């Protein structure tokens, strides 16, 4: 643990351990800096966190300050919440009548990570470590920017006192832990052993291991006389003649190529076509070239699995086709290895981004500040950025931050966290310095205390509290999250008696539905208040998307500078359509007719006509495009369409 340095600029003083105890060291020869009674009150107020208690040790409750800030992070030994220096002083003032409190102070200083280089390996070999797992942030997987540095931690007991002159004294933990009162020492040891409650999702991500297929045990295998040659040079796709990415159907003995990858490589999908053409009765396939005594890549095309699976009876199933697993040698990449190669080498640019070939200006500053993805949180970040771009929402949260802070409702309060985010999105200190190299650039210098970033762990935890979907680590729908946030705010504002601040009014529109029974011609009108509308996408009204010729030419020129890749195969997907927004709105307004309606007049089943109109408009109209639909096989599918929304 490093010695504490460079804190005097923040008005903090480091107290070295001596023969005297904590109370004596707080006094000065000339004057008593902090009253002894105030110190005793602070010591008596500390509390060891119970197992059921929430602790927040990684992020300031009222700002996005972390331990990587140059002034450090203060965790209260009383409430177990953390604060940046200004908020810690305010917390100390409200902690007791003596305005004195004890905290665990933590600061992390970044230093370049020294990578061990063995005599048999060069430094470049270490930098280009082999990736063996489809994972992020774990050994053998893709590494994140933190792999370039390591943190040196500084710990101290901090005593904060607000008086005529604010006092911040740091007692280094290594020097003072034997001199501290046992009650203070016990709290600090407990806090250091706990994980921050808001960390709902781990920083590391790894693909889930395959599960055993339910079709493996009783898998049917046809006696059609087919035997598979043990020589890889004899294997080829029965449809196209391809000799790579070949999959053997374990029920029929058919060899077909796999599906096309997202970069155009792969196969023609013959193995999947064979499964469909044989009545979808034989779902299990194994990738030729991956078969060894330890196993192989097995995939299930069954709609209820449609994923990589385990086949405990694989050796028996392969023996039916004359394949002895003990004699097989690995000659092809597994699906994990292919995924790693595609993610490692894929150029995220060219004709894959709509801005390709255009000159883009980098911008930063208040209102142009990003939020860090904390693991499948892009839906949350997108919604929050849109909400805080609206002047009414900015005024609602940024303008009332002091009032909200005065309530001191803690890190789990939704309004507090939204105010905190609103202030940060307009704070210049979170802006990116465009003159400096990116943190992901290996040649960029390691700064001891980097530019602060918005890491919304507490925000995510507070908004998602009690919600089974948004509190999980999974990706979620942005529109559903927006509805949840607006509904949550509406309940909070009504419960607090501040209906005049009802944020939901900005997005609510009144829709009228006209229902006509076509048997009796009776009509019923109903009205409903909705946050936004869902528009259908009429694909028949769209036209095929035409690529931007200058952009395509620029992308082609950039591609020539890259290592050559396999020729992209023709897409098996439908071409992307460009659908006018007016067509979507017209489809929503057009009356629809449905059957199976039991008429309350005739008491018989027949057709009913429904039509929707606006009764009143919201200031901001939220629109969800209905991109997903159920195919004939009841499998959800996505409409490949772009909707041209008018600027005004």
C-alpha positions in Angstrom: 0.0 0.0 0.0 1.5 3.4 -1.0 2.2 6.3 1.3 -0.2 9.2 1.0 1.0 12.2 -0.9 -0.2 15.3 -2.8 -3.3 16.0 -0.6 -2.3 19.4 0.8 -3.8 21.2 -2.2 -7.3 20.0 -1.1 -6.8 21.3 2.5 -6.1 17.8 3.9 -3.4 17.0 6.4 -1.7 13.6 6.9 -1.0 12.8 10.5 1.9 10.4 11.1 1.5 7.9 13.9 3.4 8.5 17.2 3.2 7.2 20.7 0.1 9.2 21.5 -3.4 8.0 20.7 -5.9 9.3 18.2 -7.5 11.9 20.6 -4.1 13.5 21.5 -2.9 13.7 17.9 -6.0 15.7 17.0 -4.9 18.6 19.2 -2.2 21.1 18.5 0.3 22.6 21.0 -1.1 26.1 20.6 -4.8 25.3 20.1 -7.3 22.5 20.0 -8.0 22.0 16.3 -11.0 19.7 16.9 -12.7 19.5 20.3 -12.1 16.2 22.0 -15.8 15.9 22.8 -16.6 16.1 19.0 -14.1 13.4 18.3 -15.6 11.1 21.0 -19.0 11.7 19.5 -17.7 10.7 16.0 -16.2 7.5 17.4 -19.3 6.6 19.3 -21.4 7.1 16.1 -19.6 4.4 14.0 -21.4 1.2 13.2 -20.3 -2.1 11.9 -22.4 -3.0 8.8 -24.6 -6.1 9.2 -24.8 -8.7 6.5 -28.2 -7.4 5.4 -27.0 -3.7 5.3 -26.3 -2.0 2.0 -22.8 -0.5 1.6 -21.8 2.0 -1.1 -18.0 2.2 -1.2 -17.3 2.9 -4.9 -19.2 6.0 -5.9 -20.2 9.3 -4.3 -23.9 9.4 -3.5 -24.3 12.9 -4.9 -21.6 13.1 -7.6 -19.8 10.6 -9.8 -16.6 10.9 -7.8 -14.7 7.6 -7.3 -11.6 6.6 -5.5 -9.7 7.4 -8.7 -10.3 11.1 -8.1 -7.2 13.0 -7.0 -9.0 14.0 -3.7 -10.1 10.5 -3.0 -13.4 9.0 -1.8 -14.8 9.2 1.7 -17.0 6.3 3.1 -18.9 7.1 6.2 -18.3 4.8 9.1 -21.8 5.7 10.3 -24.0 5.4 7.2 -21.7 3.3 5.0 -22.3 5.7 2.1 -19.5 7.3 0.1 -18.9 11.0 -0.8 -16.5 13.2 -2.7 -14.7 15.8 -0.6 -17.3 18.7 -0.8 -20.2 16.4 -0.1 -18.3 14.6 2.7 -17.9 17.9 4.5 -21.6 18.6 4.2 -22.3 15.1 5.4 -20.1 15.6 8.4 -21.9 18.9 9.2 -25.2 17.0 9.3 -23.9 13.9 11.1 -24.0 15.2 14.7 -24.4 18.4 16.7 -20.6 18.7 16.8 -20.3 18.6 13.0 -17.6 15.9 13.2 -17.5 12.5 11.6 -15.1 9.6 10.7 -14.7 8.1 7.3 -12.6 5.5 5.5 -10.7 7.5 2.9 -9.6 5.6 -0.3 -7.7 6.8 -3.3 -6.4 4.8 -6.3 -3.4 6.0 -8.2 -2.8 4.5 -11.7 0.7 3.3 -12.7 1.7 1.5 -15.9 1.4 -2.2 -15.6 4.7 -4.1 -16.0 4.2 -7.1 -18.2 6.5 -10.1 -17.5 8.5 -11.1 -20.6 10.1 -14.5 -20.5 13.4 -15.1 -22.3 11.5 -17.2 -24.9 9.0 -14.5 -25.6 9.5 -11.0 -27.0 7.6 -7.9 -25.7 5.4 -7.9 -28.8 4.4 -11.5 -28.1 3.2 -10.4 -24.6 1.2 -7.5 -26.1 -0.4 -9.8 -28.6 -1.4 -12.5 -26.1 -3.5 -15.2 -27.6 -7.2 -15.0 -27.2 -8.7 -18.4 -26.4 -12.1 -17.5 -24.9 -15.2 -15.7 -26.2 -15.1 -13.5 -23.1 -14.3 -9.9 -22.0 -12.2 -9.0 -19.0 -11.1 -12.5 -18.0 -7.9 -14.4 -18.6 -7.7 -15.7 -22.1 -10.4 -13.3 -23.4 -10.5 -9.9 -24.9 -8.9 -7.4 -22.6 -10.2 -4.0 -21.7 -8.4 -0.7 -21.3 -7.6 -1.4 -17.6 -5.2 -4.1 -18.8 -2.6 -1.3 -19.4 -2.4 -0.1 -15.8 -2.7 -1.2 -12.3 -4.0 0.7 -9.3 -2.0 1.6 -6.2 -4.4 2.0 -3.3 -4.0 4.5 -0.5 -6.1 4.0 2.6 -6.6 6.2 5.7 -9.0 7.0 8.5 -10.3 10.5 7.8 -11.7 12.8 10.4 -13.8 15.7 9.0 -15.0 18.6 11.1 -16.9 21.6 9.9 -16.4 24.8 11.9 -15.0 28.2 11.3 -12.3 26.4 9.4 -13.0 23.0 7.8 -10.6 20.4 9.1 -9.7 17.2 7.1 -7.1 15.0 8.8 -6.0 11.7 7.3 -4.5 8.9 9.5 -2.8 6.4 7.2 -4.3 3.0 7.8 -1.0 1.0 7.9 0.5 3.3 10.5 -2.6 3.8 12.6 -4.6 0.6 12.6 -2.9 -0.6 15.8 -3.6 2.8 17.6 -7.3 3.2 16.6 -10.2 2.4 18.9 -11.3 -1.2 18.3 -14.8 0.0 17.3 -13.3 2.2 14.5 -11.0 -0.6 13.4 -13.8 -3.2 13.2 -15.9 -1.0 10.9 -13.1 -0.3 8.5 -12.1 -4.0 8.3 -15.8 -4.9 7.6 -16.1 -2.2 4.9 -13.0 -3.3 3.1 -14.3 -6.9 3.0 -17.7 -5.9 1.4 -18.6 -5.4 -2.2 -20.5 -2.3 -3.2 -24.2 -3.1 -3.2 -24.9 -1.2 -6.5 -22.6 -3.5 -8.5 -25.4 -5.6 -10.0 -23.4 -6.7 -13.0 -19.8 -7.9 -13.1 -17.2 -6.1 -15.2 -16.2 -9.4 -16.8 -18.4 -11.0 -19.4 -18.2 -14.6 -20.7 -20.5 -16.6 -23.0 -22.7 -19.1 -21.2 -21.5 -22.7 -21.5 -23.7 -25.0 -23.7 -26.4 -27.1 -22.1 -27.3 -30.7 -22.8 -29.7 -31.1 -25.6 -33.0 -32.7 -24.7 -33.0 -34.4 -28.2 -29.7 -36.2 -27.6 -30.9 -39.2 -25.6 -33.5 -40.5 -28.0 -32.0 -39.1 -31.2 -33.3 -41.0 -34.3 -30.6 -42.2 -36.7 -31.5 -43.4 -40.2 -30.1 -46.7 -41.6 -29.5 -45.3 -45.1 -26.1 -46.9 -45.7 -24.1 -43.7 -45.5 -20.6 -43.9 -44.0 -18.4 -40.8 -43.5 -14.8 -41.0 -44.7 -12.2 -40.5 -42.0 -10.2 -38.3 -44.4 -11.0 -34.6 -44.2 -10.1 -34.1 -47.8 -13.1 -36.3 -48.7 -15.6 -34.0 -46.9 -17.7 -31.5 -48.9 -21.0 -29.8 -48.8 -23.7 -31.8 -50.6 -25.3 -28.6 -52.0 -22.4 -26.3 -52.9 -19.3 -28.5 -52.8 -17.7 -26.2 -50.2 -15.0 -27.9 -48.1 -15.0 -25.5 -45.1 -17.4 -25.0 -42.2 -19.1 -28.4 -42.8 -21.7 -29.8 -40.4 -22.8 -33.4 -40.3 -26.5 -34.1 -39.4 -26.3 -36.8 -36.7 -29.7 -38.3 -37.8 -29.4 -38.4 -41.6 -25.7 -38.4 -42.3 -26.1 -35.3 -44.6 -23.1 -32.9 -44.8 -23.9 -29.3 -45.4 -22.2 -26.0 -44.9 -23.0 -23.7 -42.0 -24.7 -20.3 -42.0 -23.1 -17.1 -43.3 -21.2 -15.0 -40.8 -21.9 -11.4 -40.2 -18.8 -10.4 -42.3 -19.9 -12.4 -45.3 -17.7 -15.5 -44.6 -19.0 -18.9 -43.6 -21.2 -21.1 -45.7 -24.5 -21.2 -47.7 -26.7 -22.5 -44.8 -27.1 -25.9 -46.5 -27.1 -27.8 -43.1 -30.0 -25.6 -41.9 -31.9 -26.0 -45.2 -31.6 -29.8 -44.9 -33.1 -29.6 -41.4 -36.0 -27.6 -42.6 -36.6 -29.7 -45.8 -36.7 -32.9 -43.7 -39.6 -31.7 -41.7 -37.5 -30.1 -38.9 -37.3 -33.6 -37.3 -33.5 -34.0 -37.1 -32.1 -31.0 -35.2 -28.6 -32.1 -34.1 -25.5 -31.4 -36.2 -21.8 -31.7 -35.4 -19.0 -29.7 -37.0 -16.6 -31.8 -38.9 -13.0 -31.1 -38.1 -13.7 -30.3 -34.4 -14.3 -34.0 -33.4 -11.8 -35.3 -30.8 -11.9 -37.7 -27.9 -12.7 -34.8 -25.7 -15.8 -33.8 -27.7 -16.9 -31.5 -30.6 -19.0 -28.6 -31.6 -22.6 -29.7 -31.6 -25.5 -27.4 -32.5 -29.3 -27.8 -32.3 -31.5 -26.3 -34.9 -34.6 -27.0 -32.9 -36.6 -23.8 -32.4 -36.8 -24.3 -28.6 -32.9 -24.6 -28.4 -31.4 -23.0 -31.5 -28.0 -22.9 -29.9 -24.7 -24.7 -29.2 -25.5 -27.8 -27.1 -23.9 -30.8 -25.5 -24.5 -34.3 -26.7 -23.5 -36.9 -24.0 -24.0 -39.7 -26.5 -21.8 -38.1 -29.2 -19.4 -41.0 -29.6 -22.3 -43.4 -30.1 -24.0 -41.2 -32.6 -20.8 -40.7 -34.6 -20.1 -44.5 -34.6 -23.4 -45.0 -36.4 -21.8 -43.1 -39.4 -18.5 -45.0 -39.1 -16.6 -42.2 -37.2 -14.3 -43.3 -34.4 -13.8 -40.4 -32.1 -10.5 -41.9 -30.8 -9.1 -41.7 -34.3 -10.2 -38.1 -35.1 -7.8 -35.1 -35.0 -8.9 -31.5 -34.9 -8.6 -29.9 -38.4 -11.1 -27.0 -38.2 -11.8 -24.1 -36.0 -14.5 -24.4 -33.4 -17.4 -21.9 -33.4 -15.8 -20.2 -30.4 -12.5 -19.8 -32.2 -14.3 -18.5 -35.3 -16.2 -16.0 -33.2 -13.0 -14.8 -31.5 -11.3 -14.4 -34.9 -14.3 -12.4 -36.3 -14.4 -10.1 -33.3 -10.7 -9.7 -33.2 -10.1 -8.9 -36.9 -13.4 -7.3 -37.9 -13.2 -3.7 -39.1 -16.0 -1.9 -37.4 -16.3 0.7 -40.2 -16.4 0.8 -44.0 -19.9 0.2 -45.3 -21.2 -1.0 -42.0 -21.8 2.4 -40.5 -24.2 4.9 -42.0 -21.7 7.8 -41.6 -19.0 6.0 -43.6 -17.2 8.3 -46.1 -18.5 11.4 -44.4 -16.4 13.9 -42.5 -17.6 13.9 -38.9 -16.7 16.5 -36.3 -15.8 15.4 -32.8 -17.7 17.3 -30.2 -17.6 17.6 -26.5 -18.7 19.9 -23.7 -21.8 20.4 -21.6 -24.7 18.5 -23.1 -22.3 16.4 -25.2 -21.0 14.1 -22.5 -21.2 10.3 -22.7 -21.9 7.7 -20.1 -19.9 4.5 -19.5 -21.5 1.2 -20.4 -21.5 -0.9 -17.3 -22.6 -4.1 -19.0 -25.6 -4.3 -21.2 -26.6 -0.8 -20.1 -26.8 1.0 -23.5 -30.6 1.0 -23.4 -30.5 2.9 -20.1 -27.8 5.3 -21.3 -29.7 6.1 -24.5 -32.9 6.8 -22.6 -31.2 9.0 -20.1 -29.3 11.0 -22.7 -32.6 11.7 -24.6 -34.5 12.7 -21.4 -31.8 15.1 -20.2 -31.5 16.7 -23.7 -35.0 18.2 -23.1 -35.0 21.7 -21.5 -37.9 20.9 -19.2 -36.2 17.8 -17.8 -32.9 19.6 -17.4 -34.7 22.3 -15.4 -36.6 19.7 -13.4 -33.5 17.9 -12.2 -30.4 20.2 -12.6 -32.2 23.3 -11.3 -33.5 21.5 -8.1 -30.3 19.7 -7.2 -29.6 21.7 -4.1 -33.2 21.1 -2.8 -32.9 17.4 -3.5 -29.5 17.2 -1.8 -30.8 19.0 1.3 -33.3 16.1 1.8 -30.3 13.8 2.1 -32.3 10.7 1.0 -29.2 8.7 0.2 -27.8 6.8 -2.8 -30.9 4.7 -3.5 -33.2 7.7 -4.1 -34.3 7.9 -7.7 -34.7 11.7 -7.8 -31.3 12.2 -6.2 -29.6 10.0 -8.8 -31.4 11.7 -11.7 -30.4 15.1 -10.4 -26.9 13.9 -10.0 -26.8 12.7 -13.6 -28.3 15.9 -14.9 -25.7 18.0 -13.3 -22.8 15.8 -14.5 -24.1 15.8 -18.1 -23.6 19.6 -18.1 -20.3 19.6 -16.1 -17.3 20.6 -18.1 -15.0 18.4 -16.1 -16.5 15.3 -17.7 -15.8 16.6 -21.2 -13.2 14.7 -23.3 -10.0 16.5 -24.1 -9.9 16.0 -27.9 -6.2 17.0 -28.0 -5.2 14.0 -26.0 -4.9 10.4 -27.3 -7.7 8.0 -26.5 -7.4 5.9 -23.3 -7.6 2.8 -25.6 -4.5 3.9 -27.5 -1.5 1.9 -26.3 0.8 4.8 -26.8 -1.2 7.2 -24.7 0.4 8.0 -21.3 -1.1 6.6 -18.2 -2.4 9.5 -16.0 -2.3 8.9 -12.2 -5.8 10.4 -11.8 -7.7 10.2 -15.1 -10.5 12.5 -16.4 -13.7 11.6 -14.4 -16.3 9.7 -16.3 -20.0 9.0 -15.6 -20.3 5.5 -14.4 -24.0 5.2 -13.5 -24.0 2.2 -11.1 -26.1 3.9 -8.4 -28.5 5.3 -11.0 -29.1 1.9 -12.5 -29.6 0.3 -9.1 -32.0 2.9 -7.9 -34.2 3.0 -11.0 -34.3 -0.8 -11.4 -34.9 -1.5 -7.7 -37.5 -4.3 -7.5 -37.9 -4.7 -11.2 -37.2 -8.3 -12.4 -35.9 -7.3 -15.8 -34.1 -4.0 -15.4 -32.3 -5.2 -12.3 -30.8 -8.1 -14.3 -27.6 -8.1 -16.3 -29.5 -8.7 -19.6 -30.1 -6.3 -22.5 -33.5 -4.7 -22.4 -35.8 -2.7 -24.6 -35.2 1.1 -24.5 -38.9 1.9 -25.0 -40.0 -0.3 -22.1 -37.3 1.3 -19.9 -38.5 4.8 -20.8 -42.1 3.8 -19.8 -40.7 2.4 -16.5 -38.8 5.6 -15.8 -41.7 7.9 -16.6 -44.1 5.8 -14.5 -41.7 5.8 -11.6 -41.3 9.6 -11.7 -45.1 10.0 -11.9 -45.6 7.9 -8.7 -42.8 9.7 -6.9 -44.0 13.2 -7.8 -47.6 12.5 -6.8 -46.5 10.8 -3.6 -44.5 13.9 -2.6 -47.4 16.2 -3.4 -45.5 17.9 -6.2 -48.0 17.2 -9.0 -47.1 20.5 -10.7 -43.7 18.9 -11.5 -45.2 15.9 -13.1 -42.6 14.9 -15.8 -44.9 12.4 -17.4 -47.2 15.2 -18.7 -44.5 16.1 -21.3 -45.0 12.7 -23.0 -48.6 11.8 -22.5 -51.1 12.0 -25.3 -54.8 11.2 -25.3 -55.8 8.6 -27.9 -59.4 7.9 -28.9 -60.4 4.4 -30.1 -63.5 3.8 -32.2 -64.8 0.2 -32.2 -67.6 -0.7 -34.6 -69.4 -4.0 -34.5 -69.9 -4.9 -38.2 -72.9 -7.1 -37.4 -75.0 -4.5 -35.6 -73.2 -1.3 -36.8 -73.1 -0.2 -33.2 -70.1 2.0 -32.2 -68.2 2.5 -29.0 -65.7 5.2 -28.2 -63.0 5.0 -25.5 -60.1 7.2 -24.6 -56.8 6.3 -23.1 -53.8 8.4 -21.9 -50.6 6.9 -23.4 -46.9 7.7 -23.2 -46.2 7.5 -26.9 -47.5 5.3 -29.6 -46.4 2.2 -31.5 -46.4 2.5 -35.3 -46.4 -0.5 -37.7 -43.9 -0.6 -40.5 -45.7 -1.3 -43.9 -42.9 -3.0 -45.8 -44.9 -2.8 -49.0 -44.6 1.0 -48.9 -40.8 0.8 -48.8 -38.2 0.9 -51.5 -34.8 -0.9 -51.6 -32.1 1.0 -49.9 -29.6 2.5 -52.4 -26.0 2.7 -51.0 -24.4 6.1 -50.9 -22.0 5.9 -53.9 -19.3 8.3 -52.6 -19.4 6.6 -49.2 -19.1 3.2 -50.7 -16.1 4.3 -52.8 -14.4 5.8 -49.8 -15.1 2.6 -47.8 -13.6 0.5 -50.7 -10.5 2.7 -50.7 -10.0 2.2 -47.0 -10.6 -1.5 -47.3 -7.7 -1.8 -49.9 -5.3 -0.7 -47.1 -6.4 -3.6 -44.9 -5.3 -7.2 -45.2 -7.4 -9.0 -47.9 -10.4 -10.9 -46.7 -12.6 -13.6 -48.3 -15.0 -12.3 -50.9 -18.3 -11.4 -49.3 -21.0 -13.9 -50.3 -24.5 -12.8 -51.4 -26.7 -12.1 -48.5 -29.5 -14.5 -47.8 -31.4 -11.9 -46.0 -34.0 -9.6 -47.5 -32.6 -6.3 -48.7 -33.1 -3.3 -46.4 -36.2 -1.2 -47.2 -36.5 2.5 -46.7 -40.1 3.2 -45.5 -41.5 6.8 -45.3 -42.6 7.9 -41.9 -45.9 9.1 -43.4 -46.6 5.5 -44.5 -46.2 4.2 -41.0 -48.5 6.9 -39.6 -51.1 6.2 -42.2 -51.0 2.5 -41.4 -51.6 3.3 -37.7 -54.5 5.6 -38.6 -56.1 3.1 -41.1 -59.1 1.2 -39.7 -58.4 -2.5 -39.1 -60.8 -5.4 -39.3 -60.6 -8.5 -37.1 -62.7 -11.6 -36.7 -63.7 -13.6 -33.7 -65.5 -10.7 -32.0 -68.6 -11.6 -30.0 -71.2 -8.9 -30.5 -72.9 -7.7 -27.3 -75.9 -6.9 -29.4 -76.4 -10.1 -31.5 -74.5 -12.4 -29.1 -72.8 -13.9 -32.2 -69.2 -14.0 -33.4 -68.3 -11.8 -36.3 -66.0 -9.0 -37.5 -65.1 -5.8 -35.7 -63.6 -2.6 -37.0 -61.1 -0.6 -35.0 -59.8 2.9 -35.6 -57.4 5.1 -33.6 -57.1 8.9 -33.5 -55.4 11.5 -31.4 -57.7 13.5 -29.0 -54.8 15.6 -27.7 -51.1 15.8 -28.4 -48.2 15.6 -26.0 -45.4 18.2 -26.2 -42.9 15.4 -27.0 -44.3 12.4 -29.0 -42.5 9.1 -28.2 -42.7 6.7 -31.0 -41.9 3.0 -31.0 -41.4 1.3 -34.4 -42.9 -2.2 -34.5 -39.9 -4.0 -36.0 -40.5 -7.5 -34.7 -43.2 -9.9 -35.8 -44.0 -13.6 -35.5 -43.2 -15.6 -38.6 -45.3 -18.6 -39.9 -43.2 -20.8 -37.6 -44.0 -18.7 -34.5 -40.4 -17.5 -34.3 -39.9 -13.8 -33.7 -38.3 -12.1 -36.8 -37.1 -8.5 -37.4 -38.2 -6.3 -40.3 -35.1 -5.1 -42.2 -36.2 -1.5 -42.7 -35.1 2.1 -42.1 -37.8 4.6 -41.4 -37.1 8.1 -42.8 -38.3 10.4 -40.1 -38.7 14.1 -41.1 -36.6 16.7 -39.3 -39.7 18.9 -38.7 
